[in-house]
Amino acid sequence: MTETIPLPPTPVLETARLVLRPLAERDTAAVQRIFPQWELVKHLHAGVPWPYPEDGAATNMVQCLEDRAKGLKFYWAITLKGCDEIRGRIDLWAYDPERRDSRGFWLDPELWGQGLMTEAANAVTDYALVTLGWPHLYLTNAIENRRSARVKEKQGATLAYTEPYDFVVGRMDRQVWLLTREAWLARQAK
Ligand SMILES: CC(C)(COP(=O)(O)OP(=O)(O)OC[C@H]1O[C@@H](n2cnc3c(N)ncnc32)[C@H](O)[C@@H]1OP(=O)(O)O)[C@@H](O)C(=O)NCCC(=O)NCCS
């Protein structure tokens, strides 16, 4: 039996360059414009439809807002400070000791390689492990998704194990990383 702790309302999280605010229905059109790019989608889980349908973002938005309303998952729109338009998304599942994929994220490829997702992930990690006091996060990525793995490495996560998993691009190993509250606090204290 799993034990899920229900979530509080999604807070606005601010970093040096970003504002993470609750995902909202008004974000649908921008998501439909940005998201359907092979490089962005190929290492996501196989449940993401490809080719991406014209109503893909709208369908997914309904699911996200339902999950949020049920208290299952946080969904943040990633925005650049000074512009409210969504440029990416970061999600966090409610704490469950048996969950092995606590977080998901994607970013507009125009913004890759500037450390922005690490910045967003750090804010969300701090919220989960410090503000909410969760004991750990498990984080995953396709083994070929070096960009995503690098975000975990930069956050101080430890590789726990690998296992086969189905991605949009096909079946390959996924890496499962562990980031504990203790490791996170020790890293912040350095
Ligand atoms: C994964 C993703 C969110 C990373 O966003 P980002 O803002 O570019 O990430 P950051 O800049 O914080 O960090 C990326 C790191 O990967 C490194 N990197 C970039 N291309 C790389 C490559 N081909 N091989 C290895 N590392 C690479 C960058 O140099 C950077 O590390 P550094 O700061 O040590 O130089 C973005 O690439 C994305 O949206 N990908 C598609 C969706 C996805 O795969 N989501 C994750 C599912 S698990």
The ligand as an SDF file (V2000), in Angstrom:
LIG
                    3D

 48 50  0  0  0  0  0  0  0  0999 V2000
   16.5460   18.3190  -20.3660 C   0  0  0  0  0  0  0  0  0  0  0  0
   16.2980   19.8230  -20.4890 C   0  0  0  0  0  0  0  0  0  0  0  0
   15.1270   20.2330  -19.6390 C   0  0  0  0  0  0  0  0  0  0  0  0
   17.5830   20.5570  -20.0170 C   0  0  0  0  0  0  0  0  0  0  0  0
   17.3060   21.9580  -20.0000 O   0  0  0  0  0  0  0  0  0  0  0  0
   18.4950   23.0100  -19.9700 P   0  0  0  0  0  0  0  0  0  0  0  0
   17.9530   24.3170  -19.4650 O   0  0  0  0  0  0  0  0  0  0  0  0
   19.1920   22.9960  -21.2680 O   0  0  0  0  0  0  0  0  0  0  0  0
   19.4230   22.3710  -18.8380 O   0  0  0  0  0  0  0  0  0  0  0  0
   20.6980   23.0590  -18.1590 P   0  0  0  0  0  0  0  0  0  0  0  0
   21.2670   24.0950  -19.0730 O   0  0  0  0  0  0  0  0  0  0  0  0
   20.3310   23.4400  -16.7700 O   0  0  0  0  0  0  0  0  0  0  0  0
   21.7010   21.8090  -18.0710 O   0  0  0  0  0  0  0  0  0  0  0  0
   21.9680   21.0320  -19.2170 C   0  0  0  0  0  0  0  0  0  0  0  0
   23.3550   20.4490  -19.1090 C   0  0  0  0  0  0  0  0  0  0  0  0
   23.5330   19.4860  -20.1300 O   0  0  0  0  0  0  0  0  0  0  0  0
   24.7180   19.7720  -20.8280 C   0  0  0  0  0  0  0  0  0  0  0  0
   24.5610   19.2890  -22.1860 N   0  0  0  0  0  0  0  0  0  0  0  0
   23.9710   19.8920  -23.2240 C   0  0  0  0  0  0  0  0  0  0  0  0
   24.0290   19.1070  -24.3090 N   0  0  0  0  0  0  0  0  0  0  0  0
   24.6630   17.9810  -23.9300 C   0  0  0  0  0  0  0  0  0  0  0  0
   25.0220   16.7860  -24.5910 C   0  0  0  0  0  0  0  0  0  0  0  0
   24.7150   16.5770  -25.8670 N   0  0  0  0  0  0  0  0  0  0  0  0
   25.6750   15.8380  -23.8810 N   0  0  0  0  0  0  0  0  0  0  0  0
   25.9650   16.0160  -22.5870 C   0  0  0  0  0  0  0  0  0  0  0  0
   25.6180   17.1300  -21.9000 N   0  0  0  0  0  0  0  0  0  0  0  0
   25.0010   18.1010  -22.5850 C   0  0  0  0  0  0  0  0  0  0  0  0
   24.8560   21.2650  -20.7380 C   0  0  0  0  0  0  0  0  0  0  0  0
   26.1670   21.6480  -21.0270 O   0  0  0  0  0  0  0  0  0  0  0  0
   24.4510   21.4720  -19.2820 C   0  0  0  0  0  0  0  0  0  0  0  0
   25.4640   21.0870  -18.3790 O   0  0  0  0  0  0  0  0  0  0  0  0
   26.5640   22.1390  -17.8280 P   0  0  0  0  0  0  0  0  0  0  0  0
   25.8050   23.2390  -17.1340 O   0  0  0  0  0  0  0  0  0  0  0  0
   27.4120   21.3400  -16.9250 O   0  0  0  0  0  0  0  0  0  0  0  0
   27.3040   22.6730  -19.0060 O   0  0  0  0  0  0  0  0  0  0  0  0
   16.0240   20.2040  -21.9700 C   0  0  0  0  0  0  0  0  0  0  0  0
   17.0830   19.7610  -22.7500 O   0  0  0  0  0  0  0  0  0  0  0  0
   14.6980   19.6180  -22.4960 C   0  0  0  0  0  0  0  0  0  0  0  0
   13.6600   20.2440  -22.3840 O   0  0  0  0  0  0  0  0  0  0  0  0
   14.7970   18.4310  -23.0960 N   0  0  0  0  0  0  0  0  0  0  0  0
   13.5960   17.7770  -23.6940 C   0  0  0  0  0  0  0  0  0  0  0  0
   12.6270   17.2740  -22.6540 C   0  0  0  0  0  0  0  0  0  0  0  0
   13.2800   16.2770  -21.7500 C   0  0  0  0  0  0  0  0  0  0  0  0
   14.0820   15.4580  -22.1740 O   0  0  0  0  0  0  0  0  0  0  0  0
   12.9220   16.3430  -20.4560 N   0  0  0  0  0  0  0  0  0  0  0  0
   13.4980   15.4770  -19.4350 C   0  0  0  0  0  0  0  0  0  0  0  0
   12.8410   14.1720  -19.4050 C   0  0  0  0  0  0  0  0  0  0  0  0
   13.6530   13.1610  -18.1670 S   0  0  0  0  0  0  0  0  0  0  0  0
  1  2  1  0
  2  3  1  0
  2  4  1  0
  2 36  1  0
  4  5  1  0
  5  6  1  0
  6  7  2  0
  6  8  1  0
  6  9  1  0
  9 10  1  0
 10 11  2  0
 10 12  1  0
 10 13  1  0
 13 14  1  0
 14 15  1  0
 15 16  1  0
 15 30  1  0
 16 17  1  0
 17 18  1  0
 17 28  1  0
 18 19  1  0
 18 27  1  0
 19 20  2  0
 20 21  1  0
 21 22  1  0
 21 27  2  0
 22 23  1  0
 22 24  2  0
 24 25  1  0
 25 26  2  0
 26 27  1  0
 28 29  1  0
 28 30  1  0
 30 31  1  0
 31 32  1  0
 32 33  2  0
 32 34  1  0
 32 35  1  0
 36 37  1  0
 36 38  1  0
 38 39  2  0
 38 40  1  0
 40 41  1  0
 41 42  1  0
 42 43  1  0
 43 44  2  0
 43 45  1  0
 45 46  1  0
 46 47  1  0
 47 48  1  0
M  END
$$$$
